[in-house]
Amino acid sequence: MKRIIAVAIAGMFCAAASAADTTDTKTTYADIEATFGSVPTFLKAFPAEGIAGAWSEMKSLQLNPKTALSNKEKELIGLAVAAQIPCQYCVYFHTESAKADGASEEEIREAIAMSALTRHWSTVLNGSQIDMEGFKREYQAAMKFAGEQADKAKAKQPKKK
């Protein structure tokens, strides 16, 4: 009997959620169309049940000009990740978006090179099983040394009048 009641209650919640999902889906597709002029195929391919959440995530972070990172920085990060996944669709999208947001060819090349450099050293560090605590100590020592060197160089510069 308890199982029948539980199934009935779950069914009521699912029916209510399904009606809300249909409204959310239609509203979401209308918002996507208002943003892009149409609903791109990749967004249509996303399950209707999750499109409202996926669009909200994209719109509130990637497409939001009021985040901590500039749109150009976000697109360069997206490009760097896309180059490593690899995803030809994402590489195209993020390259063109970065350019639209003011990224130069040099910045685009540098983002890709940084992704390659990070992947290279990640392979070396992980494959060699470098001790993480030792790595952290060495990094902190190197940063301290670099700071001391910068302070010495700054002290040698003539003072401005």
C-alpha positions as CSV (number, residue, x, y, z in Angstrom):
1,M,0.0,0.0,0.0
2,K,2.8,2.4,0.9
3,R,4.4,1.7,-2.5
4,I,1.2,2.6,-4.3
5,I,0.9,5.9,-2.4
6,A,4.5,6.7,-3.1
7,V,4.1,6.0,-6.8
8,A,0.9,8.1,-7.0
9,I,2.6,11.0,-5.2
10,A,5.6,10.8,-7.5
11,G,3.3,10.7,-10.5
12,M,1.6,13.9,-9.4
13,F,4.9,15.6,-9.0
14,C,6.1,14.4,-12.4
15,A,2.9,15.6,-14.1
16,A,3.3,19.1,-12.5
17,A,7.0,19.2,-13.4
18,S,6.2,18.1,-16.9
19,A,3.7,20.9,-17.4
20,A,6.2,23.4,-16.0
21,D,9.0,21.9,-18.2
22,T,6.9,22.5,-21.3
23,T,6.3,26.1,-20.4
24,D,10.0,26.5,-19.4
25,T,11.1,24.9,-22.7
26,K,8.9,27.2,-24.8
27,T,10.0,30.3,-22.9
28,T,13.6,29.2,-23.1
29,Y,13.5,28.6,-26.9
30,A,11.9,32.1,-27.3
31,D,14.7,33.7,-25.3
32,I,17.4,31.8,-27.2
33,E,15.7,33.0,-30.5
34,A,15.6,36.6,-29.2
35,T,19.3,36.3,-28.3
36,F,20.6,34.6,-31.5
37,G,17.9,35.2,-34.1
38,S,17.1,31.5,-34.2
39,V,17.6,28.4,-32.0
40,P,20.9,26.8,-33.1
41,T,20.8,23.1,-33.8
42,F,23.1,22.2,-30.9
43,L,20.6,23.8,-28.5
44,K,17.7,22.0,-30.1
45,A,19.7,18.7,-29.7
46,F,19.8,19.2,-25.9
47,P,17.1,17.4,-24.0
48,A,14.0,19.6,-23.6
49,E,13.8,18.7,-19.9
50,G,17.2,20.4,-19.3
51,I,17.3,23.2,-21.8
52,A,16.1,25.9,-19.4
53,G,18.9,25.1,-16.9
54,A,21.5,24.8,-19.7
55,W,20.5,28.1,-21.3
56,S,20.4,29.8,-17.9
57,E,24.0,28.6,-17.2
58,M,25.2,29.8,-20.6
59,K,23.5,33.1,-20.4
60,S,24.4,33.9,-16.8
61,L,28.1,33.1,-17.2
62,Q,29.4,32.9,-20.8
63,L,27.1,35.5,-22.3
64,N,27.0,37.8,-19.3
65,P,29.2,40.9,-19.8
66,K,29.1,41.7,-16.0
67,T,31.2,38.8,-14.7
68,A,34.7,39.0,-13.2
69,L,36.3,37.9,-16.5
70,S,35.8,39.9,-19.7
71,N,34.0,38.3,-22.6
72,K,37.3,38.2,-24.4
73,E,39.0,36.4,-21.5
74,K,36.2,33.9,-21.2
75,E,36.3,33.1,-25.0
76,L,40.1,32.7,-24.9
77,I,39.8,30.3,-22.0
78,G,37.0,28.4,-23.9
79,L,39.3,28.3,-26.9
80,A,42.2,26.9,-24.9
81,V,40.0,24.2,-23.4
82,A,38.4,23.4,-26.8
83,A,41.8,22.9,-28.3
84,Q,42.6,20.3,-25.7
85,I,39.4,18.4,-25.7
86,P,39.6,18.6,-28.8
87,C,36.3,19.9,-30.2
88,Q,36.3,21.5,-33.7
89,Y,32.9,23.1,-33.1
90,C,34.1,24.7,-29.9
91,V,37.4,25.8,-31.4
92,Y,35.5,27.6,-34.2
93,F,32.9,29.1,-31.9
94,H,35.4,30.4,-29.3
95,T,37.9,31.6,-31.9
96,E,35.2,33.7,-33.7
97,S,33.7,34.9,-30.4
98,A,37.1,35.9,-29.1
99,K,37.7,37.9,-32.3
100,A,34.3,39.5,-32.0
101,D,35.2,40.5,-28.4
102,G,38.4,42.1,-29.6
103,A,41.0,39.3,-29.3
104,S,44.0,39.7,-31.6
105,E,45.5,36.9,-33.7
106,E,48.4,37.0,-31.3
107,E,46.2,36.6,-28.2
108,I,44.4,33.7,-29.9
109,R,47.7,32.0,-30.8
110,E,49.0,32.5,-27.2
111,A,45.8,31.0,-25.7
112,I,46.3,27.9,-27.8
113,A,50.0,27.7,-27.0
114,M,49.3,28.1,-23.3
115,S,46.8,25.2,-23.5
116,A,49.5,23.1,-25.3
117,L,52.2,24.1,-22.7
118,T,49.9,23.2,-19.8
119,R,49.0,19.9,-21.4
120,H,52.7,19.2,-22.0
121,W,53.8,19.8,-18.4
122,S,50.7,18.1,-17.0
123,T,51.8,15.0,-18.9
124,V,55.3,15.2,-17.5
125,L,54.2,15.9,-13.9
126,N,51.5,13.3,-13.8
127,G,53.4,10.6,-15.8
128,S,56.5,11.1,-13.6
129,Q,54.3,11.0,-10.5
130,I,56.0,14.0,-9.0
131,D,55.3,14.4,-5.3
132,M,52.6,17.1,-4.9
133,E,53.8,18.4,-1.6
134,G,57.4,18.6,-2.9
135,F,56.1,20.4,-6.0
136,K,54.2,22.9,-3.9
137,R,57.4,23.6,-1.8
138,E,59.5,24.1,-4.9
139,Y,56.9,26.4,-6.4
140,Q,56.7,28.5,-3.3
141,A,60.5,28.7,-3.1
142,A,60.7,29.8,-6.7
143,M,58.1,32.5,-6.2
144,K,59.9,33.8,-3.2
145,F,63.2,33.9,-5.1
146,A,61.5,35.7,-8.1
147,G,60.0,38.2,-5.7
148,E,63.4,38.9,-4.1
149,Q,65.0,39.3,-7.5
150,A,62.3,41.8,-8.5
151,D,62.8,43.7,-5.3
152,K,66.6,43.9,-6.0
153,A,66.0,45.1,-9.6
154,K,63.6,47.7,-8.4
155,A,66.0,48.9,-5.7
156,K,68.8,49.4,-8.4
157,Q,66.6,51.6,-10.6
158,P,67.1,55.4,-10.2
159,K,64.5,57.1,-8.1
160,K,62.2,59.4,-9.9
161,K,62.2,63.1,-8.9
